[in-house]
Amino acid sequence: PIGQLDGGHIFRGLFKDYQKYFGYATLFIMFLASIYYPPWLIFLLLIVFLGGVVHPPPLNDVIPLDKKTLVIGIISVLIFILCFIPVPFLVVH
């Protein structure tokens, strides 16, 4: 859930200004993961230098989400959690 990536958009919609804390926590977790699997460091550096962590505010941040949109956002986060693979598959020839 970092910056302008899909997770950043979803978390910004669900958690408003608290999205930045999720973004910084994700960067820290990616750093720890890069110790175990070094290619995560490449993604970490790309995100920091190209995208940033904080999501820009929307034009209208006053109107709250309706129940349907909130449920869709929560389902999107759950799908991401269920599909996440910390170490990609290893192809053996």
C-alpha positions in Angstrom: 0.0 0.0 0.0 2.5 2.6 -1.1 2.0 5.9 -2.9 0.4 5.8 -6.4 0.5 2.0 -6.7 -2.8 0.1 -6.6 -2.6 -0.7 -2.9 -1.8 3.0 -2.1 -5.0 4.0 -3.9 -7.1 1.5 -2.0 -5.5 2.3 1.4 -5.9 6.0 0.8 -9.5 5.5 0.1 -10.1 3.4 3.2 -7.8 5.0 5.7 -7.3 8.6 4.4 -4.2 10.2 5.9 -3.2 7.0 7.8 -2.2 5.5 4.5 1.3 7.0 4.8 1.9 4.9 8.0 1.0 1.7 6.1 3.4 2.8 3.3 6.3 3.4 5.7 5.6 0.0 7.4 5.5 -1.7 4.0 8.9 -0.2 3.1 10.4 -1.4 6.4 8.9 -4.9 5.8 10.4 -4.9 2.2 13.8 -3.9 3.7 13.6 -6.9 6.1 12.5 -9.2 3.3 15.4 -8.0 1.2 17.7 -9.6 3.7 16.2 -13.0 3.0 15.5 -12.4 -0.7 17.8 -9.6 -2.1 15.7 -8.7 -5.2 13.1 -7.0 -2.9 15.8 -4.3 -2.5 15.4 -3.4 -6.1 11.7 -2.9 -5.7 12.2 -0.9 -2.6 14.6 1.4 -4.3 12.3 1.8 -7.3 9.4 2.7 -5.1 11.4 5.2 -3.0 13.0 7.0 -5.9 10.3 6.8 -8.6 7.0 6.8 -6.7 7.4 7.9 -3.2 5.4 6.6 -0.2 2.8 9.2 0.4 -0.4 9.3 -1.7 -1.5 12.8 -2.9 -4.8 13.9 -1.4 -8.0 13.5 -3.5 -10.0 16.5 -4.7 -12.9 15.6 -2.4 -11.8 14.1 0.9 -14.9 15.2 2.8 -17.5 12.8 1.6 -17.2 9.4 3.4 -17.3 6.1 1.5 -20.7 4.4 1.2 -21.1 0.8 2.4 -20.8 -0.7 -1.0 -17.5 1.0 -1.8 -16.1 0.2 1.7 -16.9 -3.5 1.2 -15.2 -3.5 -2.2 -12.1 -1.9 -0.7 -11.9 -4.4 2.1 -12.4 -7.3 -0.4 -9.6 -5.8 -2.5 -7.2 -5.7 0.5 -8.1 -9.3 1.4 -7.5 -10.5 -2.2 -4.0 -8.8 -2.1 -3.2 -10.5 1.2 -4.3 -13.9 0.0 -2.4 -13.6 -3.3 0.9 -12.2 -1.9 3.9 -14.4 -2.4 7.0 -13.2 -0.4 9.4 -15.3 -2.5 8.6 -15.9 -6.1 8.5 -19.4 -7.5 11.8 -21.0 -8.4 12.0 -22.5 -11.9 14.1 -25.6 -12.0 15.3 -26.9 -15.4 
